[in-house]
Amino acid sequence: MFILKRQDVEISTIQHPTRDQQVPILHYQGQTFRLISVFKASQEVEAKALWRSLTDNRGKACVLLEEPERFSVWGKIRLEQLENDTGSHSNVEILTLASIVLLQAVYLDIEDLLGNRQASLFEKDITGILQQKQFPQISSSESVKSLLTVEPSQIPKLPPWQETHVIILLEELHRLGKTYFGDTNFARQLKDRLQDMQEEEQLVFIGWLNQSPLGKLWQ
C-alpha cells in the first residue's frame, strides 16, 4: 500500500490491554498500523517481498517503513482490535512458534498413524536431541512433553530460542520424520500445518524458510 520514510509517520506505543507489553503503533494520515515484522538494512529484498505478498496477494493494507538501519512492515489495525489480539511476536519468536507448531504436527501424525508406542519413542528421541543441543528451557522430559502437547496459543511464554535453535530443530525434525515415516511426504504439507498461526506470521516464517537451505527440506 505505502512505502514511507521515518519523517512521514509518527510512531508511539500503547499498553496492550491483556498482556504486560507495549505495542508499537504507526500513525499515518489518520490511520493506525501495528508492527508485523522487522528486517535488517541488508534484508531489503525480504522486507519488500513480505510487504508485496501482504498487499498484492492478500489484499491487506500495509506500510513498508524504510529507515537507515532497518526496514519494517506494518499492518492496518483499529485500536479496538487489540482487545482480541493474540500477541505481537518478534521475528525470532515467529520462527520459534512455527517450529513448535511443526514439531507438534509431526508428533501427532506419528501418534495417529503409527501408534502410541512409536509416539513415545519419538518423544524420547526429540528429548535427547533438545537436551544434547542444550536448548534453553528444555531441562526435563516434562518440559518436552509440554512442548509436544500444549496448544501453542496457550504457551504462557515461548522459550527464548535463537535462530540457530530453530534451524537445528527443523533439521533434526526432518531427519526423525523421515526415519519414522520412511519418506519425506510429511514435510510437504507446510501451509496446512501452519494454519493455526496468524496469516502474517505464516508469511514471515515461510519467507525465512525459503531464504534458507531448509526450504529444500520443508516444501
PyMOL commands that set and color helices and strands:
alter all, ss='L'
color gray80, all
select helices_A, chain A and resi 6-8+41-57+79-84+91-114+116-132+141-149+152-154+163-181+185-188+190-193+199-210+213-216
alter helices_A, ss='H'
color red, helices_A
select strands_A, chain A and resi 2-5+10-15+22-28+31-40+62-67+70-76
alter strands_A, ss='S'
color yellow, strands_A
deselect
rebuild
show_as cartoon
